[in-house]
């Protein structure tokens, strides 16, 4: 290939098409457990987390609800992935062998939010949320007492979530979607010094926790007693004002190691003894490779 501005523009479009093909091959899963929140600045403040307003009969003047305010914010991070193509390969018309790499670049960009969101879910046992306690913790403060949304154990974790509300248990904060960018100018330092063209994708965003009340984390064996206890704990939750929160567990999230246990527990119409399985289709199941 003759390396002129026109041919380099054609090459960029070809690689960009490959990037988009890879990007379009993956259907993200993070939306099942995380709400996407558009971001317009470096850091977004979620001080309203923890507020559960209630409706009352309007008698007399309005009553302003003095609800707790928390200092919880999510700061966007920069992410990138970059590859290089030797200039000589372009000159010798060998650029076609790099199309699969560009597709992988697009795939990596599309799957990255899943990696972030599910990694944060797994880290919830040791990572604080808006109330200063770990997201999965035995001591969440509620109206002068403490409430637990965790089960102890030594196994691989599983999670019971309520994903029915407008804010799901986790937050994916999007500042800038991934874009594909070339660095192919003949006067670029990488071309002059290293004799290579550079292509990359970059974006900005981050992940964080929503309401801990909508999630329950366990490292106990995934069995009926543990599941029933987790569900009962979630459905009995109340706000600081004492009203039921109406939590409805709807999704069981597991890694590959707990997939069969989840299927036996939720999808089998009868248990091992042949009796009716009272948990049949009680919740949906989501299996993700990004958990143990």
C-alpha positions as CSV (number, residue, x, y, z in Angstrom):
1,X,0.0,0.0,0.0
2,X,1.2,3.5,-0.8
3,X,1.2,5.4,2.4
4,X,-0.6,8.6,1.7
5,X,-3.3,10.4,3.5
6,X,-6.1,9.0,1.4
7,X,-5.0,5.3,1.9
8,X,-4.4,5.8,5.6
9,X,-8.0,7.2,5.9
10,X,-9.3,4.1,4.1
11,X,-7.3,1.9,6.4
12,X,-8.6,3.7,9.5
13,X,-12.2,3.2,8.3
14,X,-11.6,-0.5,7.7
15,X,-10.1,-1.0,11.2
16,X,-12.9,1.1,12.7
17,X,-15.5,-1.2,11.0
18,X,-13.7,-4.2,12.5
19,X,-13.8,-2.6,15.9
20,X,-17.5,-2.0,15.6
21,X,-18.1,-5.5,14.5
22,X,-16.4,-6.8,17.6
23,X,-18.3,-4.2,19.7
24,X,-21.6,-5.4,18.3
25,X,-21.0,-9.1,18.9
26,X,-21.5,-8.9,22.7
27,X,-24.7,-8.2,24.5
28,X,-23.8,-6.6,27.9
29,X,-25.3,-8.2,31.1
30,X,-24.5,-5.5,33.6
31,X,-27.9,-3.8,33.0
32,X,-29.6,-6.7,34.9
33,X,-28.1,-5.6,38.2
34,X,-26.9,-2.0,37.6
35,X,-28.6,1.2,36.6
36,X,-26.7,3.3,34.0
37,X,-26.4,6.9,35.3
38,X,-25.2,9.5,32.8
39,X,-22.4,11.7,34.2
40,X,-21.7,15.3,33.2
41,X,-18.7,16.0,35.5
42,X,-15.7,14.5,37.1
43,X,-17.5,13.3,40.3
44,X,-21.2,12.7,40.8
45,X,-22.6,13.0,44.4
46,X,-25.3,10.5,45.5
47,X,-26.0,12.0,48.9
48,X,-29.7,11.2,48.5
49,X,-29.0,7.4,48.8
50,X,-30.6,6.1,51.9
51,X,-33.7,8.2,51.6
52,X,-36.9,6.3,51.3
53,X,-39.8,8.9,51.2
54,X,-43.3,7.9,52.1
55,X,-46.7,9.2,51.1
56,X,-49.1,10.5,53.8
57,X,-52.6,11.9,53.9
58,X,-52.4,15.7,53.5
59,X,-53.9,17.0,56.7
60,X,-52.9,20.5,57.6
61,X,-49.6,21.8,56.3
62,X,-47.1,19.7,54.3
63,X,-44.6,17.9,56.5
64,X,-41.1,18.1,55.3
65,X,-39.4,14.7,55.8
66,X,-36.0,15.3,57.5
67,X,-34.2,12.4,56.0
68,X,-30.5,11.5,56.5
69,X,-28.0,12.8,53.9
70,X,-24.9,10.8,53.1
71,X,-21.6,11.7,51.6
72,X,-21.4,9.1,48.9
73,X,-19.9,10.0,45.5
74,X,-18.5,8.2,42.4
75,X,-15.5,9.7,40.6
76,X,-15.1,8.8,37.0
77,X,-12.0,6.9,35.9
78,X,-10.3,6.8,32.5
79,X,-10.0,3.5,30.7
80,X,-8.1,2.6,27.5
81,X,-6.8,-0.2,25.4
82,X,-4.2,0.3,22.7
83,X,-2.6,-1.8,19.9
84,X,0.2,-1.0,17.4
85,X,0.6,-2.1,13.8
86,X,4.1,-2.0,12.2
87,X,4.4,0.4,9.3
88,X,6.1,-2.2,7.2
89,X,3.0,-4.5,7.4
90,X,0.9,-1.7,6.0
91,X,3.4,-1.1,3.2
92,X,3.4,-4.8,2.4
93,X,-0.4,-5.1,2.4
94,X,-0.4,-7.3,5.5
95,X,-2.9,-5.2,7.4
96,X,-5.7,-7.7,6.9
97,X,-4.2,-10.0,9.5
98,X,-4.9,-7.2,12.1
99,X,-8.6,-7.1,11.5
100,X,-9.3,-9.8,14.1
101,X,-7.3,-7.9,16.7
102,X,-9.4,-4.8,16.0
103,X,-12.5,-6.9,16.5
104,X,-11.1,-8.1,19.8
105,X,-10.5,-4.4,20.7
106,X,-14.2,-3.7,20.1
107,X,-15.2,-6.7,22.1
108,X,-13.0,-5.7,25.0
109,X,-14.6,-2.3,25.1
110,X,-18.1,-3.7,25.1
111,X,-17.5,-6.3,27.8
112,X,-15.6,-3.9,30.1
113,X,-18.7,-2.6,32.0
114,X,-19.7,-6.2,32.8
115,X,-16.2,-6.7,34.2
116,X,-16.4,-3.6,36.4
117,X,-20.0,-4.2,37.6
118,X,-19.7,-7.8,38.6
119,X,-16.3,-7.3,40.1
120,X,-17.8,-4.6,42.3
121,X,-20.6,-7.0,43.3
122,X,-18.1,-9.6,44.4
123,X,-16.1,-6.9,46.3
124,X,-19.2,-5.9,48.2
125,X,-18.2,-7.9,51.3
126,X,-15.2,-5.6,51.8
127,X,-16.2,-2.3,50.1
128,X,-18.2,0.4,51.9
129,X,-21.4,1.8,50.5
130,X,-23.2,5.1,51.3
131,X,-23.8,4.4,55.0
132,X,-20.1,3.7,55.7
133,X,-20.6,0.0,56.2
134,X,-19.5,-2.6,53.6
135,X,-22.2,-3.1,51.0
136,X,-22.8,-6.6,52.4
137,X,-22.6,-6.2,56.1
138,X,-24.1,-7.3,59.4
139,X,-24.3,-3.8,60.9
140,X,-26.2,-1.5,58.6
141,X,-27.7,1.3,60.8
142,X,-31.5,1.6,60.6
143,X,-33.5,3.6,63.1
144,X,-31.2,3.1,66.1
145,X,-30.5,-0.6,65.4
146,X,-28.5,-2.6,63.0
147,X,-29.6,-4.8,60.1
148,X,-27.8,-7.5,58.2
149,X,-27.7,-8.3,54.4
150,X,-25.0,-10.9,54.5
151,X,-24.5,-14.6,55.3
152,X,-21.2,-15.9,56.5
153,X,-19.6,-19.0,55.0
154,X,-16.5,-20.2,53.2
155,X,-17.9,-21.0,49.8
156,X,-18.0,-19.0,46.5
157,X,-20.4,-16.1,46.8
158,X,-24.0,-15.9,45.5
159,X,-26.3,-12.9,45.5
160,X,-30.0,-12.3,45.8
161,X,-31.1,-9.0,44.3
162,X,-34.3,-6.9,43.8
163,X,-33.9,-5.5,40.3
164,X,-37.4,-4.2,40.0
165,X,-36.9,-0.6,41.1
166,X,-35.7,2.4,39.1
167,X,-32.4,2.3,40.8
168,X,-30.9,-1.2,40.8
169,X,-28.5,-2.4,43.5
170,X,-25.4,-1.2,41.6
171,X,-24.7,1.9,39.5
172,X,-22.8,2.1,36.3
173,X,-21.8,5.8,35.9
174,X,-21.1,6.7,32.2
175,X,-19.1,9.8,31.5
176,X,-17.8,9.0,28.0
177,X,-18.6,5.9,25.9
178,X,-15.7,4.1,24.3
179,X,-14.5,5.6,21.0
180,X,-12.0,4.2,18.5
181,X,-9.1,6.5,17.7
182,X,-6.2,6.2,15.3
183,X,-2.7,7.7,15.5
184,X,-1.4,7.3,12.0
185,X,-0.1,10.7,10.9
186,X,3.3,10.4,9.2
187,X,4.6,13.2,11.5
188,X,3.4,11.4,14.7
189,X,6.2,10.5,17.0
190,X,5.3,6.9,17.2
191,X,5.5,6.6,13.4
192,X,8.8,8.6,13.2
193,X,10.6,6.9,16.1
194,X,9.0,3.4,16.2
195,X,7.8,3.0,12.6
196,X,4.4,1.9,13.7
197,X,0.8,3.1,13.7
198,X,-1.3,3.1,16.9
199,X,-5.0,2.4,17.3
200,X,-6.9,2.5,20.6
201,X,-10.2,2.9,22.4
202,X,-10.9,4.9,25.5
203,X,-13.7,5.9,27.7
204,X,-14.6,7.3,31.1
205,X,-16.9,6.1,33.8
206,X,-17.0,4.1,37.0
207,X,-19.2,1.9,39.2
208,X,-20.6,2.2,42.6
209,X,-23.3,0.9,45.0
210,X,-26.9,1.8,45.2
211,X,-29.3,0.7,48.0
212,X,-27.8,-2.1,50.1
213,X,-31.4,-3.0,51.0
214,X,-31.9,-4.4,47.5
215,X,-29.1,-6.9,47.7
216,X,-28.1,-9.8,49.9
217,X,-24.7,-11.5,49.7
218,X,-23.9,-15.0,50.9
219,X,-20.9,-17.3,51.1
220,X,-22.9,-20.0,52.6
221,X,-23.7,-23.2,50.6
222,X,-26.4,-22.4,48.1
223,X,-29.2,-24.5,49.5
224,X,-32.9,-24.0,50.4
225,X,-32.4,-22.9,54.1
226,X,-29.9,-20.3,53.2
227,X,-31.9,-19.0,50.3
228,X,-35.1,-18.8,52.3
229,X,-33.4,-17.0,55.1
230,X,-31.9,-14.5,52.6
231,X,-35.2,-13.8,51.0
232,X,-37.0,-13.4,54.4
233,X,-34.3,-10.9,55.5
234,X,-34.8,-8.8,52.4
235,X,-38.6,-8.8,52.4
236,X,-38.8,-7.8,56.1
237,X,-36.7,-4.6,55.7
238,X,-38.2,-1.3,56.9
239,X,-37.2,2.3,56.4
240,X,-36.0,4.6,59.2
241,X,-39.6,5.8,59.5
242,X,-40.7,2.2,60.1
243,X,-42.6,1.5,56.9
244,X,-42.1,-1.7,54.9
245,X,-39.8,-1.1,51.9
246,X,-41.5,-3.7,49.8
247,X,-38.3,-5.3,48.7
248,X,-39.0,-8.2,46.2
249,X,-36.0,-10.4,45.5
250,X,-36.2,-11.2,41.8
251,X,-32.7,-12.3,40.6
252,X,-30.2,-14.9,41.9
253,X,-26.7,-14.1,40.6
254,X,-24.1,-16.8,40.7
255,X,-20.7,-17.7,39.2
256,X,-20.1,-21.0,37.2
257,X,-19.2,-22.9,40.4
258,X,-22.7,-22.3,41.8
259,X,-24.6,-22.7,38.5
260,X,-25.8,-26.3,39.1
261,X,-26.8,-25.6,42.7
262,X,-28.9,-22.6,41.5
263,X,-30.6,-24.7,38.8
264,X,-31.4,-27.5,41.2
265,X,-32.8,-25.0,43.7
266,X,-34.9,-22.8,41.4
267,X,-35.5,-24.6,38.1
268,X,-36.3,-28.1,39.3
269,X,-40.0,-28.8,39.6
270,X,-39.3,-31.5,42.3
271,X,-36.6,-31.9,44.9
272,X,-34.3,-34.8,45.3
273,X,-36.9,-36.7,47.4
274,X,-39.6,-36.2,44.6
275,X,-41.6,-33.7,46.5
276,X,-42.8,-30.4,44.9
277,X,-40.1,-27.8,44.9
278,X,-41.7,-24.8,46.6
279,X,-38.9,-22.6,45.2
280,X,-39.6,-23.5,41.6
281,X,-39.2,-20.3,39.5
282,X,-39.1,-18.2,42.7
283,X,-36.6,-15.9,41.0
284,X,-34.6,-15.6,37.8
285,X,-31.1,-16.9,37.6
286,X,-28.1,-15.1,36.1
287,X,-24.8,-16.9,35.7
288,X,-21.8,-14.7,35.0
289,X,-18.2,-15.7,34.3
290,X,-17.1,-12.7,36.3
291,X,-17.8,-14.3,39.6
292,X,-15.9,-17.2,41.2
